[in-house]
Amino acid sequence: MALIFRTDLECSREDKQGMIFYHVRDPQSGANFDLYEIEYLMALKLDGVREVDEVVADIYDDYDFEISLEDFETFMAQLS
């Protein structure tokens, strides 16, 4: 299953008490949500080309952040 992090979402970086967050707004629905920096970076990996296991491997390789396939699939479901 290859998902795409929508390119039409409006994203802005925010520093809240020393922690980096990304405020994301969906212009279609008006929904707003915040992502931790690593969550945002993981979401950007969802390019619609690579399979989930490839994305999880890239996350580890690029950010030295280990996430299980199951946890990443839960994260993707929350993004949906």
C-alpha positions in Angstrom: 0.0 0.0 0.0 1.6 3.3 -1.1 0.1 6.5 0.3 0.8 10.1 -0.6 1.1 13.0 1.9 -1.1 15.6 0.1 0.8 18.4 -1.4 -2.1 20.9 -1.0 -1.9 20.8 2.8 -0.7 24.1 4.3 2.2 23.4 6.7 4.1 25.8 8.9 6.9 25.1 11.3 6.5 26.2 14.9 8.8 26.1 18.0 6.8 25.5 21.1 8.9 25.6 24.3 11.9 24.2 22.5 10.0 21.5 20.6 9.5 21.6 16.9 6.0 21.1 15.6 4.4 21.4 12.2 0.9 23.0 12.1 -1.0 21.4 9.2 -4.2 22.8 7.7 -6.4 21.1 5.2 -7.7 23.9 2.9 -10.5 21.6 1.6 -12.0 20.7 5.0 -10.6 23.4 7.2 -9.3 20.8 9.6 -6.1 21.7 11.6 -3.7 19.4 13.3 -0.1 19.5 14.7 2.6 17.0 14.1 5.8 16.5 16.0 8.8 17.1 13.7 9.6 13.4 13.2 5.9 12.7 12.4 6.1 15.5 9.7 9.3 14.1 8.3 7.8 10.6 8.2 4.7 11.9 6.4 6.8 13.6 3.8 8.2 10.2 2.9 4.7 9.1 1.8 5.3 9.8 -1.9 2.9 7.2 -3.4 5.7 5.3 -5.1 7.5 3.4 -2.3 5.8 0.7 -0.3 5.4 1.0 3.5 8.3 -1.2 4.3 10.6 0.9 2.1 9.4 4.1 3.8 10.0 2.6 7.3 13.6 1.6 6.2 14.2 5.1 4.8 13.0 6.7 8.1 15.6 4.7 10.0 18.3 5.3 7.4 17.7 9.1 7.2 16.8 10.0 10.8 18.1 7.0 12.8 14.5 6.7 14.1 13.2 3.2 14.6 9.5 2.6 14.1 7.8 -0.8 13.7 5.8 -1.5 10.6 2.7 -1.9 12.7 3.3 1.5 14.5 3.9 3.2 11.1 0.7 1.8 9.7 -1.2 3.1 12.8 0.4 6.5 12.2 -0.7 6.4 8.5 -4.3 5.5 9.6 -4.3 8.5 11.9 -3.1 10.8 9.1 -6.0 9.5 6.9 
